[in-house]
Amino acid sequence: MTIMTGTSMMSKTKPMTTPMMKDSTPMTTTLRRHGRPVLVSVSLIAWAAVVSGRFDAQQAPPAPPAPHVIDVSAERFAFTPSEIKVKAGTPLEFRLRSDDTSHGFRILDTSVNVRIPKRGKGVTTVVFEPPKPGRYTFECSKLCGAGHSFMRGTLIVTE
Ligand SMILES: [Cu+2]
């Protein structure tokens, strides 16, 4: 009787029927001796819930985190903001626009280097995920006038 009860309950978790039946036979026998078949059923259900939860996790991996949007404007000869602080672990989406001529946006020691169109000609979007915490320097990468080489800023990524 106990084996029948266990089997019918296990059939609710279809993918696990075969391995559970192998395991459940000796366990059920042992517990019948002690007269506690209910405990077996509860522990098996809990185990099945844990295992099936793992399968669900494999089938549907969590979505990647949404990028943190940072609006930056460029103007001879500065970026605004010129100091940006973020937490590590989130991709950053820079939305870059110009208030005058066209500029560039390069983050040193990374592959990020894009053109920012002149005022009124749109926004450049670039996604960057800082590989580790630290300070990253960004600068204009398109010659835009006498103060071009001073046109830089800092991205500070904290843990
Ligand atoms: Cu420039």
Boltz pocket constraint, residues with backbone or C-beta under 6 A from the ligand:
constraints:
  - pocket:
      binder: B
      contacts: [[A, 102], [A, 103], [A, 104], [A, 140], [A, 141], [A, 142], [A, 143], [A, 144], [A, 145], [A, 148], [A, 149], [A, 151]]
      max_distance: 6.0
